[in-house]
Structures are given as structure tokens and as C-alpha cells.
Amino acid sequence: MPRFAEFFAGIGLVREAIEPLGWECVFANDIAPTKAEMYTARFGSDHLLVRDIHDLSVSDIPADVDLVTASFPCIDLSLAGNRSGLAGRHSGTIWPFLDLVGGLHHRGALPSALLLENVTGLLSSEGGRDLRAICERIGKLGYLMDVVVLDAKWFAPQSRPRLFVVALRSDLAVGVSSRSGDGDLSVLRPRNVQRFQRANRDLPFIELSLPEPPRGSPLRLAAVLDQVPGDDASWWPDERVDALIDAMAPRHRERVEELSAGVRDGVATMFRRVRAGRTVGEVRADQLAGCLRTPHGGSSVQFLVDCRTGTARIRPLSGREYARLQGAWDFPIDVSDRRAWLGFGDAVCVPAVRWLVAHALGFLCEGERSDPESQLRLLDQSAAYAAVA
């Protein structure tokens, strides 16, 4: 069975995604005790080390690891963050991570593959220089790389585009074509990815043989929602709802009216924003949730606008609803909604990562993987959704 180590593990949704494919987690690291509590509730604590990555050494990582994953912090790269880039103290933790991979290389134990995940803002951070620096370091370690974008909305009812760097050790990339950014545009390698590759032709880019991803979630937003009684304390008082709707821009008020008429199943998600010095509600016009984020800051919590009774009601999405939107339907949640928002808002979309690892790195599992029909069932989330819903 191939072995993997996950860094910036959070609550463990990378592990949630790929263990069913036949991977064995032998090491996990994160700095946050609150996330570690949720991780341990799901997977136990045997392989989890809660420690600042700056304080790790190569000796902490088990030998013979086939895959190393890193969902490193996005706060300095995100448009919603401070845009400090890799010079920031959060996103800059990619460097001690790559130092550890370099240490494995010097130990003669360079993993077969790396998987990095972050926001698509990494493509433009510092004019593309930040991503170049990462890819340059990875290439010097002896890897060839593909850069792809996956959006959670292809797998779950949440808009969440993310950038992935998939790196294969050069001796394993047999028969894989090189890539310079001059190929056809695709949803996996859109224009901004191709622009980055053309500007950095000296880097060792390859094009993995990936199929077209699904182009839409098997479920709409309404299918992931809890059944919350009308007298539950999570619903806003009527006067608060009315005041927020009155303060909305006309197009957002119109969307609420459409929901009351039954459009988009009568439900939508909403963020609160500060516009021209006042707080307003902005309602999505599709059947998706917005990108889940951590609950830091006034505009980060996502709300449900529910008009299925003919009257608008508003409440924050629950921790369980966050889990479903990330494709983690049966993940145990024994913490407050706020802590669940933090854990799931800072995580990956399970079916998206599962799809990518199955198709990009599945050959490392051959001989250990379950039969092809079981693999197809793992990648078809609709059956799992239907069973839980």
C-alpha cells in the first residue's frame, strides 16, 4: 500500500479524500490544536504531530513515503487576504515545507510525488514570481510538474476554484508529455495557467493525462441543507431579515423575490459585505454556495436565505452543512458551529482531491487498489450523497 504524509493537514480532508483510494497515512502535521481535535476525532492521533512546521526535522517524517501533500495557508495569497505573498508569515510556510522535502532528498528518500494546493491567486502573486519560485525549487529537487485548476462546483454545490501543483519524480514520468503553455485551453489548464507556463518555459512542466472533470455537481444546494425547525434560535428575527433585505442593492432584492417565487429551489446563500460604509447582504444567483471560508472577519460567515415557505428567512449555515459542501458527509462534528466553520472553511473539497489523485497518481496504487468498479463508485459522489441525504 503506498504511504503518504500530509502537511498543513487541518482537520484531515486530504486524508478523507485519498485513503479510500488505497493510500496509507503515516504522518500528519498541523499547528492548530483546535483543528487537531477534529482530526483526531475522525482518524485518531497515532500519526498526527501538532507542531509549528518550522520546528519539524526530517527525522520526524517516516521513511519510504510515496506522496507528500501540502495545503499551505492562503491568507497572504487570497484576494480576501493581505496579498503579502510568500513573504508573508502564513503562506511563507511553504519554504520550511520544501526544506523538509529537500531533507528527504538528501536522505535518499525523495517521495514519488508531491501535491500542493492553494488559491488561484497564487498564479498572480507578485506577478507570478511566487509560484515560479515554488516550481523552481520543486524542479531542482528532481520533479516534473503539472499545474491545474479544479473547482469544487464540478463535484459539490460550492464555488471553490483551487490551484494544484502535481509533481512527479522525474524517473516516474515515463511517457508523460512536456508542456509549455501552448496547448489548447481547457477547464483544467485555463488561460491564466497557460500564461504562467509560457512565461516560465525553462521550468520542467509536463501534462498529465487527465480526463475531462465532471462539469457540474450531482446535487443542488437544497440537497445539502439541514431540516431546521422554524422556531430554532439560529433563524434571524423577522425585523432583522426585513432590515437587511431593505438595505440590499436592487438586484439582490430581486433575487430574494425570485426565491420566494420558487426559483432556484427557493434557497440561496448570502454573504454580508460592507458597501459605502454600511452592511448589506449579497445573494448568489445560482444554486451554489459561495466559497467557504474561515469565520474570521465580518464577511466570512455564509448565510442561508430560505424562501421555501414563501417568506424570507435567514440563518448561518451549520457546521454540518459546511461539511457536506466540502463532500465530507459523515465526518464527525462534536464541536461548535464556529469551530466547524474554521475547520471546514480552511480545508479542501474531498471529491475534487479524490478525483485528481485517482487520475494523476493512481498508477502508484496499482496492485493495492480495489477493483475498478469500486474505484468508479468512489469517484461518483452522487450515490454517497443520496445515501446520506
N, C-alpha and C positions, 0 to 999 in steps of 0.2 A: 504494500500500500504506500503511495507517495506521501511524503511528510511536508507540512508547511508550517511556517512561523508567521504570525500576524502582528504587525506593529501599529500603534495608534488604534488599538483594537476596539476601543469604545465598549459597547455592550455586546459585540461579537457577531454582527450581522454578516461580515465576510465569512466567518466560520459557519454561520447558519446557512449561507449560500452554498458553500462548496463541500462541506463534509458529506452530504448525501451523495455527491458525485464520486466518492471513493477516496477523498483526501483525509489524512490524519493530522490533526493539530497537535504539535509537540511543544509549542511555545507561543505565548501571547503577552503583549506588553501594553500598558496604558498608564497614564499618570493620575487619572481621576478616580478616587475611591468610590464616588457615587455611581459611576458607570461600572466599576469593577463589581459592585454589589449586584447589579443586574446581570452582568456577565456570569458571575458565579452561580446565580440562581438558575441560569439556563444550562451551563456547561460544567459547573464545579470549578474548583480553584487549583487543580493539580498542575496546570501548565501556565497559570496566569501570574505574571510578575508585575506588581503595581509599583512603578518607579519612573522617575524622570529619565527620558531616553539619554540625556547627557551623562547619566551615571551608570549606564549599561556598559558591559565589556563583551568582547567576542566570546569569552568563556561562559557567559550566561546562556548562549544560544546552543542548542543541541547540534551535534554533528549530523552530516548527511541530510540536510534539509533540501528538498527539491524545489520549493516555491517560497518566496518571501513576499508578503503583501504590506502595503503602507497606504492607509487612507489618512495622509498627514493633514494637519489643520489648514483650513481655508481662510481663516479670518483676515489674513494680510493680503489675500488674493481676490476675495469676493468683492463684487460691486457694492455689497452691503457692508463691507468691512472698511479697513483704513487704507488699503492699497499700498501698504509698505513693501509688498513683495517679499522675496526670500530674505531680505534684510530684516524683516520683522521677527520678533522673538517667537511667534507662534508657527507661522509657515516655514520659518528658517530651521525648524527641527528636522527638515528633510536632510540637512547636512550631516548631523550625527547618525542618522539612519544609514545614509550612504557610506559613512565611515565604517559602520559595523559590517555592511556588505563587503567593503574593501578588506576588512579584517578577515572575513570568511575566505576571501580570495587568497590572501596571504597564508592562510591556514591550509590551503589546498582543498577547500570545501566550498567553492563557488556554487551557489544554488543553480539549478537548471533554468529557473525563470524568476522574474520579478513582475509584480503587478502593482502599479501606483495609481491612485485615484484622487482627483481633486476637482474643483470647479473649473468650468471652461475659461474663466478669467485668467487662468494660468497661461493660456495661449498669448495673451496680450500684455501680461505683467512685465513692466519695464521694457515695453516694445518687443516682447518675445525673448529678451535676453535671459530671463529667469528660467523658462522652460529649456532654452538652449543649454544653459549651464548644467541643468539636471541631466539632460540627454548626453551631454558631452562626458560627464562623469560616469554615467552608466556605460557608454561606449568604451571608455578606457578600461573598464573592468572586464571587457570581453563579451559584451552583449550586443545583439542586434535588436532594433526596436520598431514597434508599430505604435502609432498614435491614433486613437479612435475616440469618438464621442458616442455615448449611449444616453438615451433619455428614458427615465423611469416610465413615462407615459406610454411607451410601447409595451409595457408589462403590467402596469398598475395604474389606477386613476389618479396619478400625481405628475405634475410637470416638474421634472428634475433632470436637466441635462448635466452630464458629468464627463470629464475628460479622463481617459485611461491611457497609461503608457504600459504596454505589454512588452517585456524584454525577454528574449530567448538567448541562452548561451550560444555563442557562435557555432560551436561544434554540433549543436542540435538543430540548427536552422537549415537542414538539408532540403533542397528543392524549393525553398521559400524565395519568392522574387524580391528584388530590391525595389525601393520606391523613392522617387524624387519629388513627388508632389505634382507631377504632370499627368496623372491618370484621370479617369472620369470622376466627376463629382458623385458622391453618394451620401446617404444619411449618416453612415459611419465615419466617413472622412470628408466633411463638408469643406466649404471654401476656405474658412479660416485655418483649418488643419493643413490643407494643401498649400496655402500661402506660407505657413510656417515651414513646411518641409522644403519648398522651393528656396526659401531664404537661408536654409541650412543644409544644402546639398552635401556638405562634407561629413555630415553625421551619418552613422550606419543605420538608415531606415530600411525596413522591409515591409512587405504587405502580406499579412497573414491571410490564409484562405478562410474567410468568414462568410457565412451565408447572409442573405438579407434578414435583418431582425424583424420581429413582428412589428406591424405598423399601427397597433392600437391595443389598449388594454382589453382583456376579456371581460372586465367589469366596468360599470359606470360608477360614479361617485356614490349614488344612493345605496349600492350594494354593500359598501363597507361601513355604513353608519350604524351606530347603536340605536336600539329602541329605547328612547329616553322619555319617561312619563312627562306629561305637560306641566305637572306641579313640581318637577325636580328643581332644586336650587340652582342648577347650572344655567337654566334659562334666564336671560335678562328680563327685568321688569318691563312691562309694556311701554311705559313712558320713556325708558332709556332707548328702546328699539325705535320708537317714533321719532325721538330727537335725532338719532343717528341717521335715519332714513331722510328726514327733512334736510339734514346738512349735506347729503350726498350730492355729487355732481349729477346733472340730469341723466346722463347715460347710465349711471349706476342705479338711480331710482327706477329708470325704465327696466333694468334687468330684474329688480325686485318685483316690479309689476308683472313681468313675464313669468317669473317663478310662480306667482300667485295664480296665473292663468294655466299653470301646468307645464310650461316649457322647461326643458332640461330636468324632467322628473320632479320639478318643484323645489330643488335644492341646489345650493351653490356654496362655495367657500368665499371668505372675505378676509382681507387684512385691514387694519386701521392704519391710516397714514396721517401725517401732519402736512397739510397743504395750506399755504398762505397763513400760517400761524394758528390753524385750527385743526382739530382731529376729525377726519372724515372716514367713511367706510368705502372700500373699493371692492366690488363684487366681480368675480370671474364670470366670463361669458361662455364658458364651455362646461363640460361635465367632468372636469378635473379639479383636484385640489391644487393649490399653489405649492411651490417648493417648500417642503417642511424645513423649518429652521429651529434653532435653539431659542428658548424663551427670554433671551437677554435683549432688552430694548423694547420699547412700547409697541413697535410694529411687527414683532416677530411671532406672536401667537396667532394661530389661524382659527377663524371662527366659521361656524356653520350658519348659513341663512336658510331656514327651513320654512317653506310656504305651503307645505302639502295639506295643511288644514284650511288654506285659504287666507290665513293671516300670517304675517311675517313673524317668525320667532328667531332669536339669535342666542347662540351659546358657543363657548370654545369647544373645539374638537377634543375628544378624550384621548388619553394615552393609548387606549386600545385601538381607537381609530387611526392614530398615528402609526401604530404597529401594522395594521392592515394595509395602510397606504405604502408602507415600505415592504410589503409582501411577507411580513413575519406574523402570520395569523395566530399561531399557537404559542408565541413567545410568552413566558410567564411574566406578569406585571404585578408586583407586590409593593409598589412604591406609589407616591402621589402622582397626580397628572403632571405636575410641573417637572418632576424628576423624569417621568417618562417622556415628556416633550424634549427634555435635554438629551436623553439617551437616543431616541429615535430621530430627532431632528438633526443630530450630528452623525448620522450613520449612512449606510449605503442601502440601495434598493436591492433586496435579496434576489428576485428573479433576474434582474439585469446582470448582476455579477455572476450568477449561476450560468446564465446563457453565455456570457463572454468566456468564462473559464472552461466550460464544457467544450466550446468550439475552438478556442485558441490553444488550450493546454490539455485537451482531453487525451492526446496521444501519450502523455506522461502517466495516465491511469490505465492504459491498455494492459489487460491481463489481471487487473484488480477491479475493474469497473463491473457493475452489474450488467445484465443483458441489455441489448439496445432498446427493447420495448420499455424497460424500466427507466432508462435514461430519457426517452421521449416523454414519459409521464412526469418526470421531474422537471422538465423544461416547459411542460404545458401547465401553466398555473391555473387555468380555468377550472380544472377538476378539483384542485385543492381549495380554491375559493368557494366553489359551490358546496363542498362538503362542510366547510365551516359556517358559511352564511346560512 
